[in-house]
């Protein structure tokens, strides 16, 4: 069952964000626009729409302009299909900077880093203008949704309590995008990416702090 957490908010101190990057390893492979060279790909699949039930396995929300498509039942990692092993909830504290003030909604998604072509997605590449996030079936998003900030939109000095589920494991990525219209539509006005996330979060880290900037 896919887990979603209703959004509530409180006036609490801003939490720190993490964003990542990486150097291309000396593996002789071509890095995709969303990642760096990592693994040679098998020939079973080239995207989520070639695993599971085919096109239906690449689940897209037609009502959300900036929500990435996600895997329904199977991932395509380095050219090989495999079942999603189940999802676990990640609690998030989402802080706001000036760029996101007034935004009525945001998208939030979890991602496994190894893409269909075997490249390893990094936050640095994922946030670059060269990377296409929406409509890219080669990215292994395991969950994706949109939520509202509440009346009046996002406000400075606020941390919004929310959550998203993702496949258990280490080195997961969480991507958040604040949008200028409700439902994850309009323009993306602020983004944040956290990599190296362990799902479920360790006991000493009950919530993941992310700052939109």
C-alpha positions as a Markdown table, in Angstrom:
| # | Residue | x | y | z |
|---|---|---|---|---|
| 1 | Unk | 0.0 | 0.0 | 0.0 |
| 2 | Unk | 1.3 | 3.4 | -0.9 |
| 3 | Unk | 1.5 | 5.7 | 2.2 |
| 4 | Unk | 0.7 | 9.4 | 2.2 |
| 5 | Unk | 0.8 | 11.8 | 5.1 |
| 6 | Unk | -1.5 | 14.8 | 5.4 |
| 7 | Unk | 0.2 | 18.2 | 5.6 |
| 8 | Unk | 0.2 | 20.1 | 8.9 |
| 9 | Unk | 2.4 | 23.0 | 9.9 |
| 10 | Unk | 4.0 | 24.7 | 12.9 |
| 11 | Unk | 6.3 | 27.6 | 13.7 |
| 12 | Unk | 9.5 | 25.8 | 14.4 |
| 13 | Unk | 13.2 | 26.6 | 13.5 |
| 14 | Unk | 14.3 | 26.1 | 10.0 |
| 15 | Unk | 15.9 | 22.7 | 9.2 |
| 16 | Unk | 19.0 | 22.3 | 7.1 |
| 17 | Unk | 18.9 | 20.9 | 3.6 |
| 18 | Unk | 21.3 | 18.7 | 1.8 |
| 19 | Unk | 22.1 | 18.6 | -1.8 |
| 20 | Unk | 24.6 | 16.5 | -3.5 |
| 21 | Unk | 26.8 | 15.9 | -6.5 |
| 22 | Unk | 29.4 | 13.6 | -7.7 |
| 23 | Unk | 32.3 | 13.0 | -10.1 |
| 24 | Unk | 32.1 | 10.8 | -13.1 |
| 25 | Unk | 33.8 | 7.5 | -12.2 |
| 26 | Unk | 36.4 | 6.2 | -14.6 |
| 27 | Unk | 34.2 | 3.4 | -16.0 |
| 28 | Unk | 34.2 | 4.3 | -19.7 |
| 29 | Unk | 30.4 | 4.7 | -19.7 |
| 30 | Unk | 28.5 | 7.8 | -20.9 |
| 31 | Unk | 26.7 | 9.6 | -18.1 |
| 32 | Unk | 23.1 | 10.6 | -18.7 |
| 33 | Unk | 21.9 | 14.2 | -18.3 |
| 34 | Unk | 20.5 | 13.3 | -14.8 |
| 35 | Unk | 23.4 | 11.3 | -13.5 |
| 36 | Unk | 27.0 | 10.1 | -13.7 |
| 37 | Unk | 28.4 | 6.9 | -15.3 |
| 38 | Unk | 28.0 | 3.9 | -13.0 |
| 39 | Unk | 27.0 | 0.5 | -14.4 |
| 40 | Unk | 26.8 | -1.2 | -17.7 |
| 41 | Unk | 23.1 | -1.8 | -18.6 |
| 42 | Unk | 21.5 | -5.1 | -19.5 |
| 43 | Unk | 19.0 | -5.2 | -22.5 |
| 44 | Unk | 15.8 | -6.2 | -20.7 |
| 45 | Unk | 14.4 | -2.7 | -20.4 |
| 46 | Unk | 15.1 | 0.9 | -21.3 |
| 47 | Unk | 12.5 | 2.5 | -19.0 |
| 48 | Unk | 9.7 | 1.9 | -16.5 |
| 49 | Unk | 7.2 | 1.5 | -19.4 |
| 50 | Unk | 9.0 | -1.7 | -20.4 |
| 51 | Unk | 8.6 | -3.5 | -17.1 |
| 52 | Unk | 5.6 | -4.9 | -15.2 |
| 53 | Unk | 2.4 | -4.2 | -17.0 |
| 54 | Unk | 4.2 | -2.2 | -19.7 |
| 55 | Unk | 2.9 | 1.4 | -20.2 |
| 56 | Unk | 0.7 | 1.0 | -17.0 |
| 57 | Unk | 3.9 | 0.4 | -15.0 |
| 58 | Unk | 4.9 | 4.0 | -15.6 |
| 59 | Unk | 2.3 | 5.7 | -13.5 |
| 60 | Unk | 1.8 | 9.4 | -14.4 |
| 61 | Unk | -0.6 | 11.8 | -12.6 |
| 62 | Unk | -2.3 | 13.7 | -15.5 |
| 63 | Unk | -3.6 | 16.3 | -13.0 |
| 64 | Unk | -0.1 | 17.3 | -11.8 |
| 65 | Unk | 2.2 | 19.2 | -14.2 |
| 66 | Unk | 5.4 | 18.8 | -12.2 |
| 67 | Unk | 4.9 | 15.4 | -10.6 |
| 68 | Unk | 7.5 | 12.8 | -11.9 |
| 69 | Unk | 6.1 | 9.5 | -13.2 |
| 70 | Unk | 6.7 | 6.6 | -10.8 |
| 71 | Unk | 7.0 | 2.9 | -10.9 |
| 72 | Unk | 3.8 | 1.0 | -10.3 |
| 73 | Unk | 5.1 | -2.5 | -9.6 |
| 74 | Unk | 8.6 | -2.8 | -11.1 |
| 75 | Unk | 11.7 | -0.8 | -11.5 |
| 76 | Unk | 14.1 | -0.7 | -14.5 |
| 77 | Unk | 17.6 | -0.6 | -13.0 |
| 78 | Unk | 20.6 | -0.8 | -15.3 |
| 79 | Unk | 18.5 | -2.3 | -18.0 |
| 80 | Unk | 16.9 | -5.0 | -15.8 |
| 81 | Unk | 13.3 | -5.2 | -14.4 |
| 82 | Unk | 12.8 | -6.0 | -10.7 |
| 83 | Unk | 9.8 | -5.8 | -8.3 |
| 84 | Unk | 9.5 | -2.9 | -6.0 |
| 85 | Unk | 10.1 | -4.4 | -2.6 |
| 86 | Unk | 7.4 | -2.4 | -0.7 |
| 87 | Unk | 7.3 | 1.2 | 0.5 |
| 88 | Unk | 8.1 | 2.8 | 3.9 |
| 89 | Unk | 7.1 | 6.3 | 5.1 |
| 90 | Unk | 9.7 | 9.1 | 5.4 |
| 91 | Unk | 8.6 | 12.0 | 7.6 |
| 92 | Unk | 9.8 | 15.4 | 6.3 |
| 93 | Unk | 10.2 | 18.8 | 7.8 |
| 94 | Unk | 10.0 | 21.2 | 4.8 |
| 95 | Unk | 11.4 | 24.7 | 5.4 |
| 96 | Unk | 10.9 | 27.7 | 3.2 |
| 97 | Unk | 13.2 | 30.4 | 1.9 |
| 98 | Unk | 12.3 | 33.6 | 0.0 |
| 99 | Unk | 12.0 | 31.9 | -3.4 |
| 100 | Unk | 9.1 | 29.7 | -2.2 |
| 101 | Unk | 7.2 | 32.3 | -0.2 |
| 102 | Unk | 3.5 | 32.4 | -1.4 |
| 103 | Unk | 3.7 | 29.1 | -3.3 |
| 104 | Unk | 0.4 | 27.3 | -2.9 |
| 105 | Unk | 1.6 | 23.8 | -3.4 |
| 106 | Unk | 4.6 | 21.5 | -3.9 |
| 107 | Unk | 5.5 | 18.2 | -5.4 |
| 108 | Unk | 7.4 | 15.6 | -3.4 |
| 109 | Unk | 8.9 | 12.3 | -4.8 |
| 110 | Unk | 11.3 | 9.5 | -3.8 |
| 111 | Unk | 13.9 | 8.1 | -6.3 |
| 112 | Unk | 16.2 | 5.2 | -6.4 |
| 113 | Unk | 19.5 | 6.4 | -7.9 |
| 114 | Unk | 20.4 | 3.8 | -10.5 |
| 115 | Unk | 18.5 | 4.7 | -13.7 |
| 116 | Unk | 17.4 | 2.5 | -16.6 |
| 117 | Unk | 20.6 | 3.2 | -18.5 |
| 118 | Unk | 22.8 | 2.3 | -15.6 |
| 119 | Unk | 23.8 | 5.9 | -14.7 |
| 120 | Unk | 23.7 | 7.0 | -11.1 |
| 121 | Unk | 21.4 | 10.0 | -10.5 |
| 122 | Unk | 22.8 | 12.7 | -8.3 |
| 123 | Unk | 21.1 | 15.8 | -6.9 |
| 124 | Unk | 23.5 | 18.1 | -8.7 |
| 125 | Unk | 22.6 | 16.5 | -12.0 |
| 126 | Unk | 18.9 | 16.1 | -11.2 |
| 127 | Unk | 18.5 | 19.9 | -10.4 |
| 128 | Unk | 20.5 | 20.9 | -13.6 |
| 129 | Unk | 18.7 | 22.4 | -16.6 |
| 130 | Unk | 20.0 | 19.5 | -18.7 |
| 131 | Unk | 18.0 | 16.9 | -16.7 |
| 132 | Unk | 14.4 | 16.2 | -17.7 |
| 133 | Unk | 12.5 | 15.0 | -14.7 |
| 134 | Unk | 8.9 | 14.9 | -15.8 |
| 135 | Unk | 8.1 | 12.5 | -18.6 |
| 136 | Unk | 11.4 | 10.6 | -18.1 |
| 137 | Unk | 10.6 | 6.9 | -17.8 |
| 138 | Unk | 14.3 | 6.1 | -17.3 |
| 139 | Unk | 14.3 | 7.5 | -13.8 |
| 140 | Unk | 13.2 | 5.1 | -11.0 |
| 141 | Unk | 10.9 | 7.2 | -8.9 |
| 142 | Unk | 9.1 | 5.0 | -6.4 |
| 143 | Unk | 6.6 | 7.5 | -5.3 |
| 144 | Unk | 5.4 | 10.9 | -6.4 |
| 145 | Unk | 2.6 | 13.3 | -5.3 |
| 146 | Unk | 1.6 | 16.9 | -4.8 |
| 147 | Unk | 0.4 | 18.7 | -1.6 |
| 148 | Unk | -0.8 | 22.1 | -0.5 |
| 149 | Unk | 1.0 | 24.5 | 1.8 |
| 150 | Unk | -2.2 | 25.8 | 3.3 |
| 151 | Unk | -4.0 | 29.1 | 3.3 |
| 152 | Unk | -2.0 | 32.0 | 2.0 |
| 153 | Unk | 0.7 | 29.7 | 0.6 |
| 154 | Unk | 4.2 | 29.0 | 1.9 |
| 155 | Unk | 5.5 | 31.5 | 4.5 |
| 156 | Unk | 8.9 | 32.3 | 5.8 |
| 157 | Unk | 9.8 | 31.1 | 9.3 |
| 158 | Unk | 7.6 | 28.1 | 8.9 |
| 159 | Unk | 8.5 | 24.4 | 8.7 |
| 160 | Unk | 5.8 | 22.3 | 7.1 |
| 161 | Unk | 5.4 | 18.7 | 8.4 |
| 162 | Unk | 4.7 | 16.3 | 5.5 |
| 163 | Unk | 5.9 | 12.9 | 4.3 |
| 164 | Unk | 6.4 | 10.6 | 1.4 |
| 165 | Unk | 7.0 | 6.8 | 1.1 |
| 166 | Unk | 9.9 | 5.2 | -0.7 |
| 167 | Unk | 11.5 | 1.8 | -1.2 |
| 168 | Unk | 13.5 | 0.7 | 1.8 |
| 169 | Unk | 17.2 | 0.9 | 1.3 |
| 170 | Unk | 20.2 | 3.2 | 1.5 |
| 171 | Unk | 21.2 | 6.0 | -1.0 |
| 172 | Unk | 17.7 | 7.0 | -1.8 |
| 173 | Unk | 16.8 | 10.5 | -3.1 |
| 174 | Unk | 14.0 | 12.9 | -2.1 |
| 175 | Unk | 13.0 | 15.7 | -4.5 |
| 176 | Unk | 10.7 | 18.6 | -3.6 |
| 177 | Unk | 9.5 | 21.4 | -5.9 |
| 178 | Unk | 7.4 | 24.4 | -4.9 |
| 179 | Unk | 5.0 | 25.5 | -7.6 |
| 180 | Unk | 3.2 | 28.7 | -8.5 |
| 181 | Unk | -0.2 | 27.1 | -8.8 |
| 182 | Unk | -2.2 | 24.5 | -6.9 |
| 183 | Unk | -1.9 | 20.8 | -7.6 |
| 184 | Unk | 1.8 | 20.9 | -8.6 |
| 185 | Unk | 1.0 | 23.1 | -11.6 |
| 186 | Unk | 2.4 | 26.4 | -12.9 |
| 187 | Unk | 6.0 | 27.4 | -12.6 |
| 188 | Unk | 8.6 | 25.7 | -10.3 |
| 189 | Unk | 9.7 | 28.5 | -8.1 |
| 190 | Unk | 12.0 | 26.7 | -5.7 |
| 191 | Unk | 13.4 | 23.2 | -5.4 |
| 192 | Unk | 15.4 | 21.0 | -3.0 |
| 193 | Unk | 17.0 | 17.6 | -3.3 |
| 194 | Unk | 18.4 | 15.3 | -0.6 |
| 195 | Unk | 20.5 | 12.3 | -1.6 |
| 196 | Unk | 22.0 | 9.5 | 0.5 |
| 197 | Unk | 18.7 | 9.0 | 2.4 |
| 198 | Unk | 18.2 | 5.7 | 4.2 |
| 199 | Unk | 14.6 | 4.5 | 4.2 |
| 200 | Unk | 13.2 | 4.0 | 6.7 |
| 201 | Unk | 15.0 | 6.8 | 8.5 |
| 202 | Unk | 17.3 | 5.6 | 11.3 |
| 203 | Unk | 15.8 | 5.8 | 14.9 |
| 204 | Unk | 18.0 | 8.8 | 15.7 |
| 205 | Unk | 16.6 | 10.8 | 12.8 |
| 206 | Unk | 12.8 | 10.8 | 13.1 |
| 207 | Unk | 12.4 | 13.4 | 10.3 |
| 208 | Unk | 14.3 | 14.4 | 7.2 |
| 209 | Unk | 15.0 | 18.2 | 7.1 |
| 210 | Unk | 14.7 | 19.8 | 3.7 |
| 211 | Unk | 14.9 | 23.5 | 2.8 |
| 212 | Unk | 13.3 | 24.8 | -0.4 |
| 213 | Unk | 15.7 | 27.3 | -2.1 |
